[in-house]
């Protein structure tokens, strides 16, 4: 979970209300059920590519 969040760029993290230095504290607060969660869709795209695609679709 930490690796997935740390792979996101700062802009994406800010958009979801997270600051990079808060990631370890945030993940420590997850319970076992939350830590087992997996994305519904799989992709090889980088987080910033997904973000840009979402922004294009919204605009």
LUMVO-83577 format. One record per residue (C-alpha): x, y, z; residue in one letter. Coordinates in steps of 0.05 Angstrom, whole numbers, padded with zeros to 5 digits, always signed. Example, Ala and Ser with C-alpha at 12.3 -4.5 7.8 and 13.67 -1.06 7.14 Angstrom:
<atoms>
+00246-00090+00156a
+00273-00021+00143s
</atoms>
This chain:
<atoms>
+00000+00000+00000x
+00056+00049+00017x
+00092+00034-00048x
+00028+00047-00088x
+00017+00114-00055x
+00090+00134-00060x
+00088+00119-00134x
+00037+00175-00144x
+00061+00245-00160x
+00050+00302-00111x
-00006+00332-00153x
-00046+00268-00152x
-00035+00258-00078x
-00059+00330-00064x
-00121+00317-00106x
-00141+00260-00061x
-00123+00299+00002x
-00057+00266+00020x
+00011+00297+00031x
+00071+00253+00016x
+00098+00256+00088x
+00030+00231+00114x
+00032+00165+00075x
+00063+00121+00130x
+00016+00149+00183x
-00044+00141+00137x
-00027+00068+00120x
-00014+00052+00193x
-00086+00072+00207x
-00115+00022+00157x
-00147-00040+00185x
-00134-00110+00157x
-00195-00108+00111x
-00172-00042+00080x
-00101-00069+00070x
-00129-00129+00032x
-00167-00086-00018x
-00146-00091-00090x
-00164-00047-00149x
-00224-00070-00189x
-00190-00056-00255x
-00119-00075-00272x
-00074-00032-00314x
-00002-00024-00333x
-00010+00052-00337x
+00028+00096-00289x
-00014+00135-00238x
+00000+00201-00273x
-00024+00172-00340x
-00089+00151-00308x
-00096+00219-00276x
-00086+00254-00343x
-00137+00208-00377x
-00189+00223-00323x
-00176+00298-00330x
-00186+00294-00406x
-00252+00257-00397x
-00278+00307-00346x
-00261+00369-00387x
</atoms>
